[in-house]
Amino acid sequence: MDQSFEDFLELKSKQPVEEEHTASKKGNNPTSVSWGFRTREVRVTKIPNHFQAKKTENILILVAFSIGLGSTWRFPYLCHQNGGGSFLLMYFILLLLLGIPLMYMEMVIGQWLRMDNIQAWKYMVPWLSGVGYSSILACVLVVLYNSALVSWSLFYLGQSFDYPLPWQNCPLIENLSMVGNTCLWSEPHQYFWYHTLLRASNQMEEGIEALVLNVTVCLFATWIFLYVTMVTRIKISVLMMIFSILFPNVLLLCFFIRTLYLNGMKASLWRLVTTELSVLASLDAWRQAGGHVLYSLGLGMGTITTFSTYQPRGENYIKWASFVAMANLATSLLSSSVIFLVVGYWTTTSGTMCVNRSVSNLINLIANGVLPKAAWPPGDIIHNPPLEYLNWINQLPSNLKSQVIHHTLPCSILMQTEKIMEGPGLSYVAFSQAISQFPGSSFWAIIFFMSLAIMGLGTMLTLLEGIVLPLQKSISTFAKHPKLVQVLVCLGGFLGSLIFSSRPGSYVVFLFDDLLVPMVLIIIVVIQNLSLAWLYGIKRFRAEVFGQLGGLVWAPFTFLWSYVTLPTLLVLLTIYFLNLYYSGSPYYVSWNDSMSHEVKRPYKKIALGWVTFLSVLALLPILVYPLQHWWYLDDPNICETLEKPLSSKKTVTVPNRVTQWPVHPMRKLTLRNQEKSKALFQSKSPPENFLHPQILITKKDSENYSTFSLPNATLPSQIGFSTLAIHEVAKYTGHSESCLDSQNTGEK
């Protein structure tokens, strides 16, 4: 290694580190040097964070986020939809190639820069400063449809206080016109999900203007709870967070042990661990696995970077990133095992076996006087196809038919395949079935859906903190009125989430979850990875981290960021585009009310148009900032500012930060620049403290500052810059050499 580069690392490591940039007075904020843009850092003196910024608590926050609704709700239905073991294998591969390296990257960036997600990317690549704002908009999209999931959990929680549980038996329905309107063709738990909770329409375009009252009330309660929690800054202790992580897993373990004794156990577990080549060759399955890796770990949402800013220096983030990823995987496997066992039970007890059990149950009820003798089934009914049993029930008088249906066992008469349910409600339906197998099922239902609601609220609080904190630091209005952003976020969140309480609300949730959010997250992570690896520069990044933290970034991960994660993300993004626009219309799973079972329907063009519109809206800040920077690069006021004498003006000295060198965020410090740097260091009259200057901000009045400030800006009036020095300053400030030459000529 060249001596000048070694001198650079030594100086960087010896320089005192400032934890946070401060100004002398409120309102005296330094102007950003990079690219000469008029920017202003807003410092929040009072952070309204209800979490304590400590090492253990922040790690637990990330663990709780990773094992939240993504592991207990999203992963199981994706795994069931994509072949079980095949999806597990794909997810594990992408977790190693994408999840852990990218999570490590965001953790190191947060600890290195001590900046939130917006400020971090604004510092590293200013003309891509909009990445941070796009991450916030992605968080908004996730929070909106996660509020619907929490409202579903709250509704189940409210219904759990009834005994017997309302989803265990078919409802007593009067004046039945056709047997298809009953739950004879579906599971009672599935009937409860679509008819009682969602009141689902037959397709996405129907009933979108009508809100379902019970879901709307639960949605309102969700946002009220979130607002009160954020405003009152409820302190969540370490013990509470550990309990919120361990308790749901203990419940899942209890469910797993109980469902092991259900019929069809062996076939279910075998399907969970068996891989199929046809599924492994499916691009759509890889797309969903990659999207879930980003979603479950919170990559691209900015929460990892924001919370990592509070971690103490010297953390082993390889260990913590691996720990969070493995905790996520363990919870996902446990919840998926429960759901696969329940689905296997449905498959085993459906069809002919369900008819046999129903006939035996009817005979017992008649013998005990619960049903009249007119309900006695034909003697040969058990030897006929299941459809004959349904036809016999349909021929009964209305009152008697209603009683027979009400006392029908909780099994599907016609369901004979594993595809009884594929939509996003699978987890709720399957867990409610597992709860029904316990004695004292109401008690188990209360504690499970309460823990599910707490997990969902915890996930939303983490996302909301990732939205609120950066906005309060970056926007002056929110900095002056910290509670204003909380009011706006919660009020806007409630109004925006009302779409999910409509009759096709569950289909809109699936649209967000399957197409919109994963595609936005992949684009954001692609830009972040590209910015760090190829624009900011891996070598420069390692040198900066070494000087700031005293340790080098792990070399294998830098290789992955440059040559593995970025190409993999681009492939996944290509698959998303092909799936959305070129390979035929994607589909969603809806409820056919006339036949009482699920059907697949293609999305209409208007739905895909909304996906495109919301994607562009979320990514719009990424496009705005390059245009803004390009506009200000041609600002003639930059040279005028340099030509004005600075010695007569009052200056404010701001303590230097390591992250302020080098100023130009696009220039890598490579070995090709070492000769020029060495010549600069060895010049007869080098600029004093060139590597670590004190930034001098020209104070025009109590509030305004010059547009551009140069490190040691008073030096040009005292000494002459050599031509080489001018080139070096131009290189690191991003201003044209002609501008600096004119300044030098004027001084001469």
Summary of the structure (lengths in Angstrom):
residues: 748
radius of gyration: 30.8
end to end distance: 37.7
largest distance: 114.3
contacts: 2566
relative contact order: 0.17
helix: 66%
strand: 3%
